[in-house]
């Protein structure tokens, strides 16, 4: 069971705001909260889901880094393909 986190309202956002920041639908975040297994977990307060800005920022940085790695690999594959076709 996840440990309870100290709630600091000023450092959290609603599901709708978190979804916009993560470029996801609010329902996706609700599923993460309901079923677990999502990359971040909400803070539950008075029946509402709140999402820590710190967690959102960490996830955004991770996804941006993964996206950059994928772009670099694609560029390397394209270069290799061009070199092979130029060498033949």
N, C-alpha and C positions, 0 to 999 in steps of 0.2 A: 504494500500500500504506500502511495507517495506520501512524503512527509508534508504536513501543512506548512504553508508559506505565510509569512507576515504580509498582510494586505496593506498596500500603500496605494490608495485610490488614484493618486496623481500620476502614478507610474504604470497605470493599466488603461486598456481601451476596451470598448464593447466588442462583441463578436463581429458586428457589421464593420466597424473601423479596422479591426485586425484583418478581416478578410480583404478589405481594400488595400491595406498595406502589403499583404502577402500575395496579392493578385489571385485570390481564390474566392470561391463563393462562400457566403456565410454557412450554408448547409454543410460544406466540407469541414469547417471548423467544429460545427456541432457534432458531426460524426466522430471527429477526433476525440471530442470530449466524452461522447456517449460510449463508444466502443474501445477507446484507448488506442494505443499503437501509433498515434500521430507524432510528428516531430516535436511538437510542443504541447504542453498541458495547460488547461485554463485554471484559474483560481475561481472557486465557487463562492459566491457571496449572496446570501438572501435569495437563493433560487436563480441567480443570474450567473452567467459566465463572464469572467473578466480575463483578459489576456495581458500578460506582462510585456511591456515595451522592450525590456531587456531580452526576453526570449524571442520576440519578433525580429529584433535587430540581429541577433545571433543567427537566426534561421535565414534571414535575407543575405547576410554576409556569406554564409555557407553556400547557399544556392548560387550566388553570384560567382563565387570561386569555382564551383562545379561547372557552371555555364562557360566560364573562361577556359577551363581545362578542355571541355568538349570542343570549343571553337578552335583551340590550338591544335588538338588532335586532328580535327577536320582539315585544317590548313596544311598540316604535315602530310596527311594522306593525299591531298590535292597536289602538293608539290611533288611527292613521290610518283604519283600517277603521270604528271606532266613530264618528269624526268624519264620515266620508262617509255612514254610515247615518243619523246624527242630522241631517245637513244636508239630506237628501232629503225 
